[in-house]
Amino acid sequence: MLIILLAVAPIFLLIFLGYAIRALGLLADGFWEPAERLIYFVLFPALLIATLASAELSNLDIAPMAGALVAAIAVLVAILLLLRPLLRLPGPAFTSVFQGVVRQNTYIGLAVAAAVFGHRGLAAAAVAVAVIVPLVNLLSVTVLEHYGTGVRSSWPGAVRQVARNPLIIACAIGIVLNATGIGLPPVIGPFLEILGAAALPLGLIAVGAGLDLAAARAAGPPMAVAVGLRLIALPAVTALTCQALDVGPVTTFVAVLFNGTPASPASYILARLLGGDARLMAGIITMQTALSMVTLPLVLTLGLLQ
């Protein structure tokens, strides 16, 4: 527990730093949007390519971990759909609760995995990104298309939108480089590693800068549902599925970690673009991020004890 707390604390300090920088106006508000685009489209993909291309994936029980991640998310999706008539939420609000439960914060996930298990943890986390990102993006777009108030598009259009995701493309490139034995070529490899080194600290600072305390205070029961299912129920189900599939300790830690992080800041952008409740989404992200400082060390400790 102490080791996990010591590993998680600097990560949340970076998030606090981002919030403080924005609250104090040390950087103009116009800085953050282009910074987030740089992180999402350049720095983060570079990290994923560099990590996956050079990782010893044969030492990780990838298939059981992937199965546990997918199974746990499927269980929570079923619970959400069954709860919807009882929650009596408008369609847009339901989409924000849905995203708040199924989408993970990859910045926090990668940072914690690297802090606790080093390069091996980072490699397992990159594989988790490759598994989860396409799944949760397809699920989120589908639910927003059905329940949101935005413009409807075709199913092939939704698939194309997900396929253009830079994180998915980066994971595919990294896995191909690894599987073919090419690895990281000279010059390009160090270039990607240097770029990738900036991704996590800047990403975490941007997470903090995007927090919205006013939106968090304004939300009511939907917030409690999204927080409880995301931060407690989903990691608990993930730990159980890992135990059932005999997943190893490192990959169990990473699976529980990713399914126990707060929702991704990208959820807010998707809610705004596709007709979700963007203000509720901002509140959910903020509250989950704040509470995960307490819940994440607890669920990770319990996950390691499985």
Phi, psi and omega in degrees: 000315181296320179299317180293318178299317180294329179283324184281327186305312180298330181294316179286335173295323176295322177295316176301319180300316179299317179297318181294319179300317180287318182296324181275354179068029180291334174234146180297147179302331180292350180288325196288319182298310177296328177295317179296323178293321177299315180297313188287321186263343184236299189291313182294314174302321178299318178298315182294317179297311182298320182290311184289325182294330185252002186282150172272079186290337180295339180275358182248136177278079189292312185300313177299321179297316179299318179298319180295318179299310183294317181297317180296317178296320179298320178297315181291326175298316179298318178298316180298315181294325177289327181282340189305314178298328180284327181287332179054044180268145169301156182308309181300321179294322178297322180297325180288321174297318180299310178298323179296337180267320190264339185266139183252156175269101185293330178299310181293318181301311180294319182295316180292317180300318179291322182293325184272317187242008176067215185296326179295318177295322179295321178295315178297322179294321178296322176295319178300320177300316181298328180279313190280318189303310178299320182297307186288331176293316177298316180298315183294315179297318181298314181293320177295322177297325185276318187253345182282177181253010181280181179290132180283145174229170183283162176300315176301326177296320178295320179296319179296322179299317179291320182295335179275359180300125184297332179290321178293316179298317180296318178298318180297317179297314181298319180292320178297316178299323180288312185294327181276352181081003180291318181066209180266115181290160178303151180071302181296319180300303177300325178300313180293323180294320177295315177299314183296330181297335180274347189295310188290311179298317179292322178297317180292321176297320179293325175301314179297320180294335182271358181292144184230094183292327179296318178294323179295320180290332185279339185282157182237231183305322178302327178298315182298321179296311182296321181291312183296315181290322184285311189272342183240304186293313184296312177296327178295314178297322179297317178299320179292319179291325176296319179295318181294326182266005178057048178284142181293168186296318182293313182288330173296314178304314183293319180297313179295320178303306184295326179272008176240359177285161173293170181294154181289141173301335178296341178300323180296317180296316180296319178298319181291322184281327189248019171084026173274183177271093188293323181293317176298320180298318178297320178294318179297314180300315182295312182294317179297319180297317180294313183287335181294342175299331178266313187287324186297311177301324181293310183291328178291322177296316179295322179297322178289337180276353181294000000 
